[in-house]
Structure formats: C-alpha cells, structure tokens
Amino acid sequence: MTRRAILAMMAWILLLTSFPMAAQRREQPQNNNNNRSRAQELANRALRRWIDEDVAYIITNEERTAFNRLQTDEEREQFIENFWLRRDPTPDSIENEFREDHYGRIAYANERYASGIPGWKSDRGRIYIIHGEPAEIESHPSGGTYQRPIEEGGGTTSTFPFETWRYRFIEGIGTNVIFEFVDPTMTGEYRFTIDPSEKDALLHVPGAGLTDYEAYNGVDKSERLNRDSATLGNGLATGRMNQFDRLQLLADAFRPPAIKFKDLESIVTTNLSFNLLPFNFRTDFVRVTDETILTPVTILLQNKDLAFQEQEGIHRATVNVYGRITGINGRVAQAFEDTIAQDVPTALFKSTLETASIYQKIVPLRPGLYKIDLVVKDTHSGNVGTINQRLAVPRYPDEKLSISSVILADLIEDLPPRQVATGSWILGGMKVRPNVKDEFRRNANLKVWFQVYNLKVDEQSHKPSATLEMLITRNGQEVKKIVEDSNELSGAAQQMTLTKSLPLADFEPGEYSLQVKVTDNLSKEIISSNEKFAVR
C-alpha cells in the first residue's frame, strides 16, 4: 500500500470517529439542560403541592389565586413565609403557634381518621384540621338500634356507624354547632352529612324504621325525599334548622378560617461561639403530608452539669434554649426559644444530680437540606453549649412504601381521646418520649415507635396486608426476633403506627442492633431501618 493510500485511510478513520464525539458534544449540553429542567420541574411541583396538601383547607381563594400567579420558586417561598406570618397570633415571639397547631392537627387526623385514604383527606380529618377538637363527640362505631331525638322525627330505626361532633362556638358559624359524619359503606370512611336520614340503614326498607310522624299519620317515608333524594320532607323534623340553614352549614363548615393578623416580619440573629455546657440531642422525622415532615428536636442535659441555687429548701436550675433551622439559601425555616426549669427539694437534690433534664420542640419542615443551630445557656453559671450541624429532612414519596424514624423511647402511651394532640412528645394520638442517648437499664423496657406509610390497600377489604419483623442482634448473633402480621395489629390502614415494648431483664449489658423490616404483601415492597442501643 502506498504512503498516499495509508494517509487517506487514516484520514477516513479519523473522520468516522469524529462524528460520535461531535454528536456527544452536541447532546451533552442538551442532556444537562434536560436535567436542569427536570430538577426545576420537580422543585416547582413540590412547592405547588404545598398549596394542595399542607394548607388545602385553610388557604383563602384570594391567596390561592395569588400563589398560582407566582413565577419563581423564590416568590413561592416568600409567599409561604408570609402566609404563616399573617396567621401568627404572637408576632412578637419567635414561635408561630398557629403553624405548629395546624401541623399537629394534620398528624392527629392521620393517626385517628385514616381508612382507605389518609386521615387528612377524610371529612372528619378536614373538619378537625379547620376547626380543631370538638367539645363533645357522640360515637356509634357499630351503628345498630337508634332512638331518634324529637328534632329528627322520633321513632326507632337501625343506623350505619356515625358520629356527632359538637362545638360550643365557631367564629363565623355560631354557638352549639353540630356536625354529623356517617359511614354508609361500613369501611371506616365517615362522610360529612347535613341529612339526618343518611345514617338510617332502613331508609329504603318499606315499612321499617318509621318516624313518629310517619307511624301516626300513615305516611310513606319515601316522601322524606324529593326527586333529587336530598331534601328532608315531613317525615323528619328539622329542629331549629331548615333546609337552607343546613346548606349554609355545609358551606360554612369547610370554609377556610378567617385571617386575624396582618403581614409581619421578624429577624432573629445570634452568635454561636461558646461550648461550656455539654448536652445531647436527636432529631426524628414523621410524615404529615408529602411536603411536610414533623421534626421533633429533643435535647438532653445532665443535671450534674447544671448550676442549682438553693432558696427556702428548694434547689432550682434554669436553662434557656434557643434553636434555629436555616435552609441552604440562608433563610430561617424555623426558630424557637424556651426555658427548662428544675425545682428540687433538698431531700431529693443528691439523687436528682444523677438524672437528666429533657426538652423537646416539634417543628414542621419541608423535605430538604438544612443547618440546625442549638444553643443552651445556664442562667445561673452563664455556661453555654452550642451545636451546629447539617440536618437532612427526608422525603417520603407518595405511593412508595416508606417508614418514619424508628424512635427508641423511655415512654410511649396513648393519649386520652379528648386531649388536644399538640405539644412536646405528642405524635398523632400518642405521647412518645425518646431516649436521646439510646441507653437503657436492664430493669427497664425497650420501647419502640414508628410509622409505616403508603401500604397498599386491598380493594375488597379496604385494609393492607403487611408483615412486621423486628430483629435484635449482638455481635452479629440473633438475640430476639418478633414477627407479626398486620391482621394481628389494631388500626391497620394505609398508614400504620406501630409500637412495641420489650423487657430487657434477660439482656446482658452491652451494645445491640435493632432491625425493623416491613413487607407489603400486596405490593411486594420491603422497607427496613436499623438502629443501635445499649443496655447498661
């Protein structure tokens, strides 16, 4: 082959190989642009879901319209910040009680009112989120024989499961407000109703379940309904409310609460420089909605590190607590301040020094990356302790099996049904006090709390089918294993709260590992979480 032929062949090969490289160079910017567009789209979607989930029931039409007109994420984030500031009942304080109470109500609704749908989406959940805890609840969870009151026409019938909620006063509605919820499908999904006959299981059974009026006057109960099967007729009395009043109640019940406060701004700054007061802390994560995660921040101080002052037989220590959580953009997402006080009689003072003081603040956060700053200051000694570290709030994707933080606790107990489910230690319908250091004595119980989200629900039974496994190991060797089926657990639903209490008397002192695994038998998904604890 001649020299010229060799050079021509090399040029041809170089030309052929250059085409893929050029194409790759052309595609790379396009791919980068696509990735940026995709990330931007996801961010926009996440912010828009805030309006459809987090505040769906409390945002006004004017605010919703304004939010939908926003063009950038920065504008939306500023809107969200101002949204809560407008509702802050104590603008001069660092906390926003309205926001904290709102997310506490959502968590409570998810815990108490879930059926085939999340609790916050149910009618009972919606009313609870808007109006809070009713003064009285009359519950008929099994339905059955029911003696109608005079205002419903009297007479005896059989009902579906139903509940009646009474509020002493609701601003914009009035006093002695009564809401009724009925479960006509017997699946646990109670629906709001303004028709007292909707709970009547014998409504369409001829001659059965008549009101006093119908029985005495020989009136067919079909006359209760108009052609739309919606309006009360002569068969049922309506008490103090006519049909138009009931329609007005329906409109008022789901109206967002009025905004009492104007736009406000507050700037909180602090210098974090001292570290003379040691303390431990932990953060946990509990899903409320797709875009909001309840984040309990728990702080533990050893009493021996505090400066007690004695006065009239009482030893007192006081610690001021300040917390600030900021996003990666530098904007403050949450801030709080509080005081921990210990009052101890002289007779108990020495034993108290061997124990600890614990504090908790539960804050709602959106999934994402944050920085958390914590400061504790002993007011008597002036000693200050600080912590500054990264805080990654997880996202619990919709329709994907997921699990909350697994909390190893000193105390887990059910709340009384009438107790307002907000405040420190309150997660849904339970009081949960974490063991901050994950250290337990042999004479105590290891208490475990966690939630499982997005379990698939059977179309027939409206219940999930899941298997729970808890495995405790030491040095890789199995110590204890527990396996349970969701059928054995009470309150099985798409979201489940699971608790366990294990005596530690048979556990030798040392370090242990706990694995929690949940298998969704319908979707075949598996989720697990691993924790460590010590027995002393």
Secondary structure as UniProt FT lines:
FT   HELIX           3..49
FT   HELIX           50..54
FT   TURN            56..58
FT   HELIX           61..68
FT   HELIX           73..86
FT   TURN            91..92
FT   HELIX           97..112
FT   HELIX           119..121
FT   HELIX           123..131
FT   STRAND          136..140
FT   TURN            141..142
FT   STRAND          144..147
FT   HELIX           150..152
FT   STRAND          156..159
FT   STRAND          162..170
FT   TURN            171..173
FT   STRAND          174..182
FT   TURN            184..185
FT   STRAND          191..193
FT   HELIX           196..199
FT   TURN            201..204
FT   TURN            206..207
FT   HELIX           212..217
FT   HELIX           221..224
FT   TURN            227..228
FT   TURN            234..235
FT   TURN            239..240
FT   HELIX           243..253
FT   STRAND          280..283
FT   STRAND          286..289
FT   TURN            290..291
FT   STRAND          292..302
FT   HELIX           303..305
FT   STRAND          309..311
FT   TURN            312..313
FT   STRAND          314..327
FT   TURN            328..329
FT   STRAND          332..345
FT   HELIX           346..348
FT   HELIX           349..352
FT   TURN            353..354
FT   STRAND          356..365
FT   STRAND          368..378
FT   TURN            379..381
FT   STRAND          384..393
FT   TURN            398..399
FT   STRAND          402..403
FT   STRAND          407..414
FT   TURN            417..418
FT   TURN            424..425
FT   STRAND          426..427
FT   TURN            428..429
FT   STRAND          430..434
FT   TURN            436..437
FT   STRAND          439..440
FT   TURN            442..443
FT   STRAND          445..453
FT   TURN            459..461
FT   STRAND          466..474
FT   TURN            475..476
FT   STRAND          477..485
FT   HELIX           486..488
FT   TURN            490..491
FT   STRAND          496..503
FT   TURN            505..506
FT   STRAND          510..520
FT   TURN            521..523
FT   STRAND          526..535
//
